[in-house]
Amino acid sequence: MENIQHKNVSVNGINMHVAEIGDGPAVLFLHGFPELWYTWRHQMLFISSKGYRAIAPDLRGFGDTEAPPSSTSYTVLHVVGDLVCLLDSLGLDKVYLVGHDWGAIISWYMCLFRPHRIKALVNMSVVYTPRNPSVKPMDHFRRTFGDDFYICRFQEVGWEEEFIKVDTKRQLAATYLNRNPSAPKLPKDYAKHFNPPPYTLPSWFTDQDLEYFSSKYRATGFRGGFNYYRCFDLNWELCGAWTGSKISVPVKFIVGDLDLTYSFPGTKEYIHGGGFKNMVPGLEEVVVMEGVAHFINQEKPQEINHHILDFISKY
């Protein structure tokens, strides 16, 4: 870990913190919520040891990267713009792309907007969802899951203040170690009802790991991450020109069978029934890992390391 280098890069009007290690063809890793560049620590060390340059930024609003105050500054156009500017700043024409959770969503859009910058994509947890021109995302979420669905709760002004009332370390531990694939529901007075059982850290996640994440989120709060969710409808409006567009770059998709995203209504049928392949013609492999939950690259680092290497080495 001490060999990972850190720097700040000016991109798209913000200062972005970037971690990197190694030399060779570049692999860009995109984290999700509530995570940071650090989620890719195992993959960065492994990939760099195999002759690649591993690059993992804190996305805008996260960790040591600048967080614009307006929630409307977190659209997929902003975030993909940050990443294109980052590649330009680093002198990289094309990269391999690896994403998880919100990083997976951003990766899909990056392949949609700028496919010529991507050699191949390994994406985890979140499938590519084509834009439905008839229904806004938040209307869909409310009809399907109700107002207490976590994404709906995150829309509420001031929710970050409710969230931060809870001890950050316990909050993150409850999130990272959750193995219930049911859709998360959050009561309006969340802090009052938050009472998870005492946690025991598994072998794949140390107290040092938890403390790193906790220290960063204590410093920044959760507003930056919530703002990504608050842009669902704005993304829908801005991306009308891409309605019906498909992902053409080579793709490998990996998900755990205990991942909450895999249990969303219709997702399994979409993945295994041909709909996913129809919208992602470049989809070459789908891997469903048994007994694995949402934070798949941390829970099963060695398996994920080899899945990534085996796929990108083809291109």
C-alpha positions in Angstrom: 0.0 0.0 0.0 2.9 2.4 0.7 3.8 2.2 -3.0 0.5 3.7 -4.1 1.1 7.3 -5.1 -1.4 10.1 -4.5 -1.9 13.4 -6.2 -4.4 16.0 -7.0 -5.4 16.7 -10.6 -7.4 19.7 -11.8 -10.3 18.4 -13.9 -13.5 20.0 -15.2 -13.4 22.8 -12.7 -12.6 20.7 -9.6 -9.6 19.2 -7.8 -9.6 15.4 -8.0 -7.7 13.1 -5.7 -6.2 10.2 -7.6 -4.4 7.1 -6.4 -2.2 5.2 -8.8 0.5 2.5 -8.9 2.3 0.7 -11.7 3.4 1.2 -15.3 1.9 -0.1 -18.5 -1.6 -0.1 -20.0 -3.9 1.9 -17.8 -6.8 0.5 -15.8 -9.3 3.0 -14.4 -11.2 1.9 -11.3 -14.4 3.7 -10.3 -15.8 3.3 -6.8 -19.4 3.4 -5.5 -21.3 4.7 -2.5 -20.4 4.7 0.4 -16.9 4.0 -0.8 -13.7 5.7 -2.0 -10.6 4.9 -4.2 -9.6 2.6 -1.3 -12.2 0.0 -2.2 -9.9 -1.0 -5.0 -6.8 -1.5 -2.9 -6.5 -5.2 -3.6 -7.2 -4.9 -7.3 -4.7 -2.0 -7.7 -1.8 -4.0 -6.1 -2.6 -7.1 -8.1 -3.1 -5.5 -11.5 0.0 -3.3 -11.1 2.0 -6.4 -10.3 0.9 -7.9 -13.7 2.3 -5.0 -15.8 -0.6 -2.5 -15.7 -1.0 1.0 -14.4 -3.8 1.1 -11.9 -5.6 4.4 -11.4 -8.4 5.0 -8.9 -9.8 8.5 -8.2 -12.1 9.6 -5.5 -15.1 10.7 -7.6 -16.4 14.2 -7.2 -18.0 14.7 -3.8 -16.1 11.8 -2.2 -13.1 11.6 0.0 -10.3 14.0 -0.9 -11.9 15.2 -4.1 -13.6 18.5 -4.2 -17.4 18.5 -3.6 -19.4 21.2 -5.4 -22.2 22.5 -3.2 -25.1 22.2 -5.6 -26.8 18.8 -6.0 -27.3 19.5 -9.7 -23.5 19.4 -10.1 -23.5 15.6 -9.8 -25.1 14.4 -13.1 -23.5 11.7 -15.1 -22.4 14.3 -17.6 -20.5 16.1 -14.9 -18.8 12.9 -13.6 -18.0 11.4 -17.0 -16.7 14.9 -17.9 -14.4 14.7 -14.9 -13.0 11.3 -16.0 -12.5 12.3 -19.6 -10.6 15.4 -18.4 -8.6 13.1 -16.1 -7.6 10.8 -18.9 -6.5 13.9 -21.0 -4.5 15.3 -18.1 -2.7 11.9 -17.6 -2.1 11.7 -21.4 -4.2 8.6 -21.8 -6.1 8.0 -25.0 -7.7 4.7 -24.1 -8.1 2.7 -20.8 -9.5 -0.4 -19.4 -12.4 0.5 -17.2 -13.6 -1.3 -14.0 -16.6 -0.1 -12.0 -18.8 -1.1 -9.0 -22.1 0.3 -7.7 -22.2 4.0 -8.7 -18.9 3.5 -10.4 -20.6 0.9 -12.5 -23.4 3.3 -13.5 -20.8 6.0 -14.4 -18.9 3.3 -16.4 -21.9 2.5 -18.4 -22.4 6.1 -19.2 -18.7 6.6 -20.1 -19.0 3.7 -22.5 -22.2 5.3 -23.9 -20.8 8.8 -24.3 -17.1 8.1 -25.1 -16.8 4.5 -26.2 -13.6 5.2 -28.2 -11.8 5.9 -24.9 -12.5 2.4 -23.5 -10.7 -0.8 -24.5 -12.9 -3.1 -22.4 -15.1 -2.8 -19.3 -15.5 -5.1 -16.2 -18.5 -3.9 -14.3 -20.0 -5.1 -11.0 -23.3 -5.2 -9.3 -25.3 -2.7 -11.3 -26.6 -3.6 -14.8 -27.0 -1.2 -17.7 -30.6 0.0 -17.6 -31.9 1.5 -20.8 -33.7 4.8 -20.5 -37.4 4.5 -20.3 -38.8 7.5 -22.1 -42.2 7.1 -20.5 -41.3 6.9 -16.8 -38.9 9.0 -14.7 -36.6 7.0 -12.5 -37.9 8.4 -9.2 -41.5 7.7 -10.2 -40.5 4.1 -11.0 -38.7 3.7 -7.6 -41.6 5.1 -5.6 -44.2 2.9 -7.4 -42.1 -0.2 -7.1 -40.6 0.2 -3.6 -42.4 3.0 -1.7 -41.3 6.3 -0.2 -39.1 4.6 2.4 -36.9 2.9 -0.2 -33.4 4.2 0.4 -33.0 6.0 -2.9 -36.3 7.8 -2.3 -35.2 8.8 1.2 -31.9 10.2 -0.2 -33.9 12.7 -2.2 -35.1 14.5 0.9 -33.5 17.8 1.8 -31.6 17.5 5.1 -31.4 13.7 5.0 -27.6 13.9 5.3 -28.1 15.6 8.7 -30.3 12.7 9.8 -27.8 10.2 8.5 -24.8 11.9 10.3 -26.6 11.6 13.7 -25.6 7.9 13.6 -22.1 6.9 14.5 -20.2 6.8 11.2 -18.2 3.7 11.9 -21.3 1.7 12.9 -23.2 3.0 10.0 -20.5 2.0 7.5 -20.0 -1.4 9.2 -23.8 -2.1 8.9 -23.7 -1.2 5.2 -20.5 -3.0 4.2 -21.4 -6.2 6.1 -25.1 -6.4 5.2 -26.0 -9.7 3.5 -29.7 -9.2 3.2 -30.6 -8.9 -0.5 -33.9 -7.2 0.2 -34.5 -3.7 -0.9 -33.3 -1.4 1.9 -36.0 0.6 3.6 -35.2 3.6 5.8 -37.7 5.1 8.3 -38.1 8.9 8.3 -36.6 9.2 11.8 -33.7 7.0 10.8 -31.3 7.9 13.5 -33.9 7.1 16.2 -34.4 3.6 14.9 -30.8 2.8 13.9 -29.8 0.0 16.3 -27.8 -2.7 14.4 -26.4 -5.7 16.4 -22.7 -5.5 17.4 -20.6 -6.3 14.4 -17.8 -8.8 13.9 -15.5 -8.0 11.1 -15.0 -10.8 8.6 -11.5 -11.9 7.4 -11.8 -9.8 4.3 -12.4 -6.5 6.0 -10.1 -5.3 8.8 -10.6 -2.6 11.4 -8.0 -0.6 9.6 -10.1 -0.7 6.4 -13.2 0.4 8.3 -11.3 3.2 10.1 -10.0 4.5 6.8 -13.5 4.8 5.3 -14.9 6.1 8.6 -12.3 8.8 9.0 -13.0 10.2 5.5 -16.7 10.2 5.9 -16.5 11.8 9.3 -14.6 14.6 7.6 -16.9 15.0 4.6 -20.2 13.7 5.6 -22.4 11.9 3.1 -23.9 14.8 1.0 -21.7 14.2 -2.0 -22.8 10.6 -2.3 -26.5 11.5 -1.8 -26.2 14.1 -4.6 -25.6 11.3 -7.1 -29.0 9.8 -6.2 -30.6 13.2 -6.3 -29.7 13.5 -10.0 -31.5 10.4 -11.2 -34.4 12.4 -12.7 -32.0 15.1 -14.0 -29.9 12.5 -15.7 -33.1 11.1 -17.3 -33.9 14.6 -18.7 -30.4 15.3 -19.9 -29.9 11.9 -21.6 -33.0 11.9 -23.8 -30.7 12.0 -26.8 -29.3 8.6 -25.9 -32.7 6.8 -25.6 -32.3 3.4 -27.1 -28.5 3.6 -27.3 -26.6 0.4 -26.6 -23.2 -0.4 -25.1 -20.8 -1.7 -27.8 -17.5 -2.0 -26.0 -16.4 -5.5 -24.7 -18.0 -6.1 -21.3 -17.7 -8.6 -18.5 -20.4 -8.3 -15.8 -20.0 -9.7 -12.3 -22.6 -9.8 -9.5 -23.1 -11.7 -6.2 -26.3 -13.7 -5.7 -26.7 -11.9 -2.3 -26.4 -8.5 -3.9 -29.4 -6.4 -3.3 -29.2 -5.1 -6.9 -29.5 -8.7 -8.2 -32.7 -9.1 -6.3 -34.4 -6.0 -7.7 -37.7 -7.0 -9.4 -37.0 -8.1 -13.0 -33.2 -7.9 -12.8 -32.5 -11.7 -12.9 -34.9 -12.1 -15.8 -33.2 -9.1 -17.6 -29.7 -10.5 -17.1 -30.5 -14.2 -18.0 -33.4 -13.7 -20.4 -31.6 -11.9 -23.2 -32.6 -8.3 -22.4 -29.2 -7.4 -21.0 -27.3 -8.8 -24.0 -29.7 -7.0 -26.3 -28.9 -3.6 -24.7 -25.2 -4.5 -24.3 -24.2 -6.2 -27.5 -20.6 -6.2 -26.3 -21.5 -8.3 -23.3 -19.2 -11.4 -23.4 -19.4 -12.8 -19.9 -21.8 -12.8 -17.0 -20.5 -14.1 -13.7 -22.9 -14.7 -10.7 -20.9 -15.5 -7.6 -22.7 -17.7 -5.1 -22.9 -16.5 -1.5 -21.4 -13.1 -2.2 -23.0 -9.8 -1.3 -22.8 -6.3 -2.7 -19.3 -5.2 -1.9 -18.0 -8.0 -4.1 -14.5 -6.7 -4.9 -13.7 -6.4 -1.2 -15.3 -9.6 -0.2 -13.7 -11.8 -2.9 -10.6 -9.8 -3.9 -8.6 -12.7 -5.3 -11.4 -14.0 -7.5 -12.2 -10.5 -8.7 -8.6 -9.8 -9.4 -8.4 -12.8 -11.7 -11.7 -12.0 -13.4 -10.4 -8.6 -14.3 -7.0 -9.7 -15.5 -8.4 -12.6 -17.5 -10.8 -10.3 -19.3 -8.7 -7.3 -20.0 -5.7 -9.4 -21.1 -7.8 -10.3 -24.2 -7.7 -6.7 -25.4 
